[in-house]
Amino acid sequence: MKYLCVLFLFAISSLQAQSSAPTEKPAAKPKAPDAVDQMAAVLKPTRVMRYKKIADKELQLHVFEPEGFKAGDSRGCYLIIHGGGWTGGTPPRMYPFAAHYAKLGLVGISMQYRLHSKETGVSVFDCVKDARSAVRYIRAHAMELGIDPQKIIVSGGSAGGHLAAATALFDNVNEDSDDLKISPIPNALVLLFPVIDTSKEGYGNEKIGERWQEMSPVHHVRPGVPSTIIFHGTGDTVTPFAGAKAFQEAMLKAGNRCELDINEGGVHGYLMRNKALYDDTMSKTDVFLKSLGLLK
Protein backbone atom coordinates (compact mmCIF):
# COMPACT_ATOMS: atom_id res chain seq x y z
CA MET A 1 0.00 0.00 0.00
CA LYS A 2 2.81 2.36 0.90
CA TYR A 3 4.42 1.62 -2.49
CA LEU A 4 1.20 2.54 -4.34
CA CYS A 5 0.98 5.85 -2.43
CA VAL A 6 4.53 6.76 -3.44
CA LEU A 7 3.72 6.03 -7.09
CA PHE A 8 0.55 8.12 -6.88
CA LEU A 9 2.38 11.12 -5.38
CA PHE A 10 5.15 10.84 -8.01
CA ALA A 11 2.59 10.86 -10.83
CA ILE A 12 0.83 13.93 -9.40
CA SER A 13 4.10 15.87 -9.04
CA SER A 14 5.08 15.00 -12.63
CA LEU A 15 1.76 16.33 -13.96
CA GLN A 16 2.16 19.55 -11.96
CA ALA A 17 5.69 20.06 -13.31
CA GLN A 18 4.51 19.57 -16.87
CA SER A 19 1.62 22.00 -16.45
CA SER A 20 3.87 24.70 -14.96
CA ALA A 21 6.62 24.29 -17.59
CA PRO A 22 6.63 27.08 -20.21
CA THR A 23 5.25 26.01 -23.54
CA GLU A 24 7.52 26.47 -26.54
CA LYS A 25 6.49 29.16 -28.99
CA PRO A 26 5.87 27.88 -32.49
CA ALA A 27 8.75 28.68 -34.83
CA ALA A 28 8.22 31.81 -36.89
CA LYS A 29 7.23 31.07 -40.45
CA PRO A 30 9.96 31.95 -42.95
CA LYS A 31 9.22 34.99 -45.08
CA ALA A 32 7.66 34.05 -48.39
CA PRO A 33 9.95 34.90 -51.33
CA ASP A 34 9.01 38.21 -52.93
CA ALA A 35 9.39 39.16 -56.59
CA VAL A 36 13.08 40.01 -56.29
CA ASP A 37 13.82 36.84 -54.28
CA GLN A 38 12.23 34.76 -57.02
CA MET A 39 14.39 36.40 -59.68
CA ALA A 40 17.53 36.06 -57.57
CA ALA A 41 16.98 32.32 -57.03
CA VAL A 42 17.90 31.51 -60.64
CA LEU A 43 20.87 33.88 -60.96
CA LYS A 44 24.53 33.06 -60.46
CA PRO A 45 27.48 35.48 -60.58
CA THR A 46 30.33 35.02 -63.04
CA ARG A 47 32.78 34.99 -60.16
CA VAL A 48 33.16 35.81 -56.51
CA MET A 49 36.30 37.60 -55.36
CA ARG A 50 37.73 39.00 -52.14
CA TYR A 51 38.09 42.76 -51.83
CA LYS A 52 39.05 43.03 -48.18
CA LYS A 53 40.12 40.98 -45.19
CA ILE A 54 39.52 42.15 -41.61
CA ALA A 55 41.01 39.85 -38.97
CA ASP A 56 39.79 36.42 -40.11
CA LYS A 57 36.81 37.81 -42.05
CA GLU A 58 37.00 37.87 -45.85
CA LEU A 59 34.59 40.20 -47.64
CA GLN A 60 33.55 39.45 -51.19
CA LEU A 61 32.31 41.00 -54.41
CA HIS A 62 29.81 38.91 -56.39
CA VAL A 63 30.58 39.88 -59.99
CA PHE A 64 28.26 39.62 -63.02
CA GLU A 65 30.19 40.12 -66.25
CA PRO A 66 28.32 41.09 -69.44
CA GLU A 67 28.15 38.96 -72.55
CA GLY A 68 31.24 39.45 -74.68
CA PHE A 69 33.28 40.67 -71.72
CA LYS A 70 37.05 40.38 -72.05
CA ALA A 71 40.07 41.40 -70.06
CA GLY A 72 41.06 44.96 -70.79
CA ASP A 73 37.51 46.21 -71.30
CA SER A 74 36.61 49.62 -69.93
CA ARG A 75 32.98 49.28 -68.96
CA GLY A 76 30.76 51.08 -66.52
CA CYS A 77 30.20 49.42 -63.15
CA TYR A 78 26.98 49.11 -61.18
CA LEU A 79 27.67 48.26 -57.52
CA ILE A 80 24.61 47.28 -55.47
CA ILE A 81 24.46 47.00 -51.66
CA HIS A 82 21.85 44.93 -49.82
CA GLY A 83 19.77 46.20 -46.91
CA GLY A 84 18.71 44.54 -43.66
CA GLY A 85 19.07 47.29 -41.06
CA TRP A 86 22.89 46.83 -41.22
CA THR A 87 22.33 43.65 -39.20
CA GLY A 88 21.21 41.13 -41.82
CA GLY A 89 21.03 40.33 -45.50
CA THR A 90 23.42 38.84 -48.06
CA PRO A 91 24.63 39.74 -51.58
CA PRO A 92 22.32 37.29 -53.42
CA ARG A 93 19.33 39.38 -52.36
CA MET A 94 20.39 42.05 -54.87
CA TYR A 95 21.52 39.78 -57.72
CA PRO A 96 18.68 40.89 -60.05
CA PHE A 97 19.94 44.48 -59.98
CA ALA A 98 23.53 43.49 -60.79
CA ALA A 99 22.37 41.04 -63.48
CA HIS A 100 20.13 43.67 -65.08
CA TYR A 101 23.06 45.97 -65.70
CA ALA A 102 25.32 43.16 -66.82
CA LYS A 103 22.73 42.48 -69.55
CA LEU A 104 23.04 46.14 -70.55
CA GLY A 105 26.82 45.92 -70.91
CA LEU A 106 28.05 47.03 -67.49
CA VAL A 107 29.91 45.00 -64.88
CA GLY A 108 27.32 44.36 -62.17
CA ILE A 109 28.52 43.72 -58.62
CA SER A 110 26.66 42.82 -55.42
CA MET A 111 28.87 43.36 -52.38
CA GLN A 112 29.21 41.80 -48.95
CA TYR A 113 29.93 43.86 -45.84
CA ARG A 114 30.33 43.20 -42.14
CA LEU A 115 27.03 43.16 -40.28
CA HIS A 116 26.43 45.36 -37.26
CA SER A 117 26.33 43.36 -34.03
CA LYS A 118 26.91 44.21 -30.38
CA GLU A 119 28.18 40.66 -29.83
CA THR A 120 30.94 40.94 -32.44
CA GLY A 121 31.59 44.65 -31.89
CA VAL A 122 30.87 45.55 -35.53
CA SER A 123 29.35 49.05 -35.72
CA VAL A 124 27.54 50.94 -38.45
CA PHE A 125 30.81 52.85 -38.89
CA ASP A 126 32.42 49.53 -39.87
CA CYS A 127 29.66 48.88 -42.43
CA VAL A 128 30.40 52.30 -43.94
CA LYS A 129 34.13 51.57 -44.02
CA ASP A 130 33.47 48.37 -45.98
CA ALA A 131 31.35 50.18 -48.59
CA ARG A 132 34.02 52.82 -49.10
CA SER A 133 36.72 50.12 -49.24
CA ALA A 134 34.77 48.28 -51.95
CA VAL A 135 34.64 51.33 -54.23
CA ARG A 136 38.34 51.97 -53.66
CA TYR A 137 39.13 48.34 -54.50
CA ILE A 138 37.12 48.52 -57.73
CA ARG A 139 38.94 51.71 -58.76
CA ALA A 140 42.36 50.31 -57.85
CA HIS A 141 41.66 47.11 -59.81
CA ALA A 142 39.69 48.71 -62.64
CA MET A 143 41.90 47.32 -65.39
CA GLU A 144 41.74 43.78 -63.98
CA LEU A 145 37.95 44.06 -63.60
CA GLY A 146 37.45 45.57 -67.06
CA ILE A 147 35.91 48.70 -65.54
CA ASP A 148 36.21 52.40 -66.35
CA PRO A 149 37.16 53.92 -62.96
CA GLN A 150 35.22 57.07 -63.84
CA LYS A 151 31.97 55.23 -64.54
CA ILE A 152 31.10 53.72 -61.18
CA ILE A 153 27.46 53.77 -60.07
CA VAL A 154 26.70 52.84 -56.46
CA SER A 155 23.21 51.76 -55.46
CA GLY A 156 21.57 50.21 -52.43
CA GLY A 157 18.29 49.47 -50.72
CA SER A 158 17.33 50.63 -47.22
CA ALA A 159 20.48 50.32 -45.07
CA GLY A 160 22.31 49.50 -48.30
CA GLY A 161 21.09 52.85 -49.64
CA HIS A 162 22.64 54.46 -46.59
CA LEU A 163 25.96 52.76 -47.33
CA ALA A 164 25.75 53.81 -50.97
CA ALA A 165 25.28 57.45 -49.93
CA ALA A 166 28.10 57.02 -47.41
CA THR A 167 30.59 56.33 -50.20
CA ALA A 168 30.02 59.89 -51.40
CA LEU A 169 29.50 61.75 -48.13
CA PHE A 170 31.44 60.46 -45.12
CA ASP A 171 34.99 61.59 -45.88
CA ASN A 172 36.29 60.95 -42.37
CA VAL A 173 35.14 57.32 -42.09
CA ASN A 174 37.80 55.11 -43.63
CA GLU A 175 39.49 51.79 -42.97
CA ASP A 176 43.04 52.26 -41.66
CA SER A 177 44.33 49.89 -44.34
CA ASP A 178 42.70 51.82 -47.23
CA ASP A 179 44.75 53.87 -49.67
CA LEU A 180 43.20 57.28 -49.09
CA LYS A 181 44.66 58.59 -52.35
CA ILE A 182 42.00 56.50 -54.14
CA SER A 183 38.58 58.15 -54.05
CA PRO A 184 35.56 56.13 -52.89
CA ILE A 185 33.16 58.70 -54.34
CA PRO A 186 31.08 57.18 -57.15
CA ASN A 187 29.99 58.90 -60.35
CA ALA A 188 26.28 58.46 -59.60
CA LEU A 189 24.02 57.24 -56.81
CA VAL A 190 20.81 55.19 -57.10
CA LEU A 191 19.10 55.03 -53.71
CA LEU A 192 16.19 52.67 -53.08
CA PHE A 193 14.03 53.58 -50.04
CA PRO A 194 17.29 54.50 -48.26
CA VAL A 195 18.14 55.19 -44.64
CA ILE A 196 18.86 58.87 -45.26
CA ASP A 197 18.18 60.48 -41.85
CA THR A 198 19.54 58.81 -38.71
CA SER A 199 18.02 61.28 -36.26
CA LYS A 200 15.21 60.13 -33.97
CA GLU A 201 12.78 61.18 -36.72
CA GLY A 202 14.46 58.79 -39.16
CA TYR A 203 15.96 55.33 -38.76
CA GLY A 204 18.96 53.84 -36.96
CA ASN A 205 19.37 56.35 -34.15
CA GLU A 206 19.48 53.74 -31.38
CA LYS A 207 21.80 51.44 -33.34
CA ILE A 208 24.31 54.21 -34.01
CA GLY A 209 24.10 56.01 -30.68
CA GLU A 210 25.21 59.51 -29.76
CA ARG A 211 27.40 59.84 -32.87
CA TRP A 212 24.34 59.44 -35.13
CA GLN A 213 24.87 62.75 -36.92
CA GLU A 214 28.19 61.51 -38.32
CA MET A 215 26.18 58.77 -40.04
CA SER A 216 23.25 60.86 -41.30
CA PRO A 217 23.38 61.54 -45.08
CA VAL A 218 20.83 64.36 -44.96
CA HIS A 219 23.12 66.21 -42.54
CA HIS A 220 26.17 65.92 -44.84
CA VAL A 221 24.92 67.26 -48.16
CA ARG A 222 27.33 69.69 -49.81
CA PRO A 223 28.09 70.96 -53.31
CA GLY A 224 29.69 68.38 -55.57
CA VAL A 225 27.76 65.29 -54.42
CA PRO A 226 27.28 62.92 -57.40
CA SER A 227 24.02 63.03 -59.33
CA THR A 228 21.44 61.00 -57.46
CA ILE A 229 18.06 59.38 -58.03
CA ILE A 230 15.94 58.22 -55.08
CA PHE A 231 13.00 55.82 -55.16
CA HIS A 232 10.79 56.13 -52.08
CA GLY A 233 7.21 55.45 -51.02
CA THR A 234 5.09 57.95 -49.11
CA GLY A 235 3.77 55.15 -46.89
CA ASP A 236 7.23 54.12 -45.66
CA THR A 237 7.20 54.03 -41.85
CA VAL A 238 10.64 52.38 -41.53
CA THR A 239 12.73 54.97 -43.35
CA PRO A 240 10.24 57.85 -43.41
CA PHE A 241 9.56 59.57 -46.73
CA ALA A 242 10.19 62.97 -45.12
CA GLY A 243 13.89 62.14 -44.96
CA ALA A 244 14.10 61.45 -48.70
CA LYS A 245 12.28 64.70 -49.43
CA ALA A 246 14.59 66.67 -47.13
CA PHE A 247 17.65 65.09 -48.77
CA GLN A 248 16.46 66.05 -52.25
CA GLU A 249 15.78 69.62 -51.13
CA ALA A 250 19.24 69.88 -49.55
CA MET A 251 20.86 68.47 -52.70
CA LEU A 252 19.10 70.95 -54.98
CA LYS A 253 19.93 73.84 -52.66
CA ALA A 254 23.61 72.82 -52.84
CA GLY A 255 23.48 72.85 -56.64
CA ASN A 256 23.49 69.07 -57.07
CA ARG A 257 21.25 67.01 -59.32
CA CYS A 258 18.80 64.88 -57.36
CA GLU A 259 15.63 63.25 -58.67
CA LEU A 260 13.01 61.82 -56.34
CA ASP A 261 10.67 59.19 -57.77
CA ILE A 262 7.64 59.04 -55.48
CA ASN A 263 5.43 55.99 -55.08
CA GLU A 264 2.19 57.20 -53.50
CA GLY A 265 1.37 55.03 -50.49
CA GLY A 266 4.37 52.77 -51.10
CA VAL A 267 5.59 50.98 -47.99
CA HIS A 268 9.19 50.13 -47.16
CA GLY A 269 10.63 47.91 -49.87
CA TYR A 270 7.60 48.32 -52.14
CA LEU A 271 9.55 47.85 -55.36
CA MET A 272 11.04 44.54 -54.18
CA ARG A 273 7.65 42.90 -53.77
CA ASN A 274 6.04 43.62 -57.10
CA LYS A 275 7.61 42.73 -60.45
CA ALA A 276 5.88 45.57 -62.28
CA LEU A 277 7.19 48.11 -59.75
CA TYR A 278 10.67 46.59 -59.94
CA ASP A 279 10.61 46.83 -63.74
CA ASP A 280 9.41 50.43 -63.55
CA THR A 281 12.27 51.27 -61.18
CA MET A 282 14.86 49.71 -63.46
CA SER A 283 13.45 51.45 -66.52
CA LYS A 284 13.58 54.86 -64.82
CA THR A 285 17.09 54.16 -63.54
CA ASP A 286 18.18 53.29 -67.08
CA VAL A 287 16.92 56.66 -68.32
CA PHE A 288 18.68 58.47 -65.48
CA LEU A 289 22.01 56.71 -66.15
CA LYS A 290 21.75 57.32 -69.91
CA SER A 291 21.29 61.04 -69.21
CA LEU A 292 24.63 60.98 -67.37
CA GLY A 293 26.45 59.11 -70.13
CA LEU A 294 26.93 56.09 -67.85
CA LEU A 295 24.75 53.75 -69.91
CA LYS A 296 24.54 53.45 -73.70
N, C-alpha and C positions, 0 to 999 in steps of 0.2 A: 504493500500500500504506500509506504514511504517513497519507494522508487517511482510509482505512478505520479505522486504529487510533484516530485522533482521534475519529471518530464513535462508535466502540465505547466509548471511555473516557467520552465525554459522556453516552451512554445509561446507563452504569453509575452515574455520579454523580447523574443525575436520579432513577433508581430509589431510590438510597440516601436522597436528600433527601426523596422522597415517603414512604418508610417511616419516617423519623425525625420527620416533621412530626406535630404533635398532631392527633388526630382530633377533629372537632367533636362535642360532645355533642348528642344529639337534643333538640329543643325540648320543654320541659315541656308536657304536655297541659293545655289549659285546664280549670279546674274545671267539672264538670258542674253545670248549674243545679239548685239545691235547690228545695224546695217554695215558699219565700218568693220566690226569684228568678223562678220561673214565674208567680207571681201579680203580681209587680212589672212584668213584661214587658208587660202589657196595660193598665197604669195610667198616667195622665197627670195632672199637677197642673192646677188651675184657672189658676194663674199662678205665675210665679217673680219674686221681687223681692229687691233688695239690702237688706241690713240693716247692712252695715259695709264700709268700704274701708280697707285697710291698705297703704300705699305704692301699688303698682299692682294690688293684689289685691282684687277685689270678692267678697264672701261673700254667699251667697244663701239665701233661704227658699223652699222649694218648697211652695206652699200648696194644700190641698184644701178647697174650700168646700162646705158641705152643700147639699142640694137646698132650694130656697126661700130661700137666703141673700140678704140685701139689706143695703145700707149702713145703718149705724146699729143693726144687731143687737148683742146683748150675749150672745154664746155662750161656752161653755167652749172652751178651747184644749188640744189634745194635741200637744206638741212632741216629736218623736222624733229621736234622735241615733244615727247609724250607728257601728259598731265598725270594727276593722281595726288594732288595736294602736297607735292614734293615727297610724299611718303610711300607711294606705290606706283604701279605701272611698269611696263617694259617696252622696249623698242618695237616689237611686232604690232602693238596696238596701232601704230601710225604707218605701217607698211603701205596702205593704199595711197597715201599722200606722196611718199617717196617714189612708188611705182608709177603713179600718174605722170610725174615729171620726167622719169626715165623714158617713158613712152614718147614724150615730147622732145627728147634729145638731150636733157640735162642729166647730170649724175645726181640721183636721189639718195639721200642718206637719212636713216633714222638712228638717233644716238642714244646711248646709255649714259646715265649719270648716277652718282651715289644718291641714295635715298635718305632723307632726313629721318633721324631716329635718336631719341634721348639715350637709348640703350647703347648704341654704337658711338654716340657723340658726333654724328654727322649733322651739321646745321644747314639751314637754307643758304648761308654764305658759301658752304662747300658745294651745294648744287650749282650755284651761280659760277663758282670757279671752274667747275667741270664744263659748263656750257661755253665759257670764254676760252678754255683750253682747247675744246673741240674745234672752234673756228680757227684758232691759231694753228692747230695741227693741220687742218685742211689747207690753209694758206701756205704753210711751210712745206707741205708735200703736194702742192698743186700739180707739179709736173708729173709726179708718180701717179696721181689720181686722175690725170687727164682733165684738170679743172682750170678755168681761168680765175686767178685769185681776186680779180676785180668784178666777178659776177657771182657772188655768194649771197643767196637768199636764206634767211633764217626764219623759221616758222615754228609755232607751237600752240598747243591747246591747253587752256586753263593754267595750271602751274607751269606747264611747258611754254605757254605764251609769255609768262613772267620771265622765264629763263631766256627766251628769245629776245625780249626787250632788254634784258640785262646785258646781253652781248654788246649792245650799243650804248648803254647808259652808265653802267657802274664801273667807272674807270679805276677806282681804288680797290676793287675786289679781284685779286689775281692770285693764282697758285704761285708759290715761291719758286717752283721749278720752271715756270713759263718764261719764254723769251719775250720780254716786254717790248722789244723792238718790232715784233709782229703784231699788227692790229687785229683785235677780235671783232671789230665793228663790221657788220655785214653791209651789203649794198642795197638791201631792202628787207623789210620786215612784213610778215604775214601773221597776224595775231588772231587766234580763234578763241572767243570767249575768255580772254586772258585775265589772270590775276594782275591788275594794273594799279591798284590802290591797296596798300597794306596797313592803312590806318584802321581804327576800330569800325569805320563805316564801310570798309572793304572786306578783304579776306587775308588771313594769315597772320594777323596781329599777335595772337597768343603764341603761335608757333615760332615767330621771329623774336618776340620780346621787345625790350626797351629800345633796341636799335632798329626798330621797324622802318624808320624813315630812310635809312640807308638802303633799304630793299624795296622802296616804293617807286615804281616807274613814273607815276604821275607827278611825283615831287622832284624828278630829275630831268625834266624836259628842258632842252636848250636848243639854240640854233645849231643846225648841222646834223641833226638826227636823221638817219636814213628814211627815205620815203616809206610810208607804212599804210597798210590796209588792215582794218579791224572788222571782224565779224562777231556780232553780239546780239543777244536777244533781250528785249525789254522786260521779259518775265524772269530773268536770271536772278535768283536770290542767293546764289553761292558767291559769284563774283558780280556784284551789282552793276547794272547797266550804267548807273550814274558815273562810275569810275571811267568807263570807256569814253563816255561823252566828255568828261572833264579832260581826259588825256588828249582827245582830238582837239578840243578848244585850245589847250596849252600848246600843242604842236603847231596849230595854225598861227597862233599869236607869235610864236618864235620864228615864223617864216618857213616852217617845214611842211612838206606835203603829207597829209593824213586823211585817208578816206574811211568813213565809218558806214559799214553795211548793216542796216538795222533789220532784225527779224521781229516784227510785232508779236509780243506775247511769248517769244521763244525762251524756253527754260535753259538752264545750264547744259551745254553739250548738245543742243538741239540738232545741229547739223550732222552729228555722229549717228543719230538714231533713224534718220530718214534718208533713203538713197536719193530722192529727188532734191532734198535740201543740200546734201553732200555734193551732188553734181552741179547744182547752182553755185555753190561756194567755189568749186574748182573752176568753173567757167568764168566767174567774175575775177578770180585770182589770175587766171590766164590773161585776161584783158589788161589787168593792172600791170602785170610783169612785162607784157608786150609794150605797154606805153613807156616803160623804163628802158627798153632795149635789152631786157634780160631773158626774153623768150622770143623765138622767131615766130 
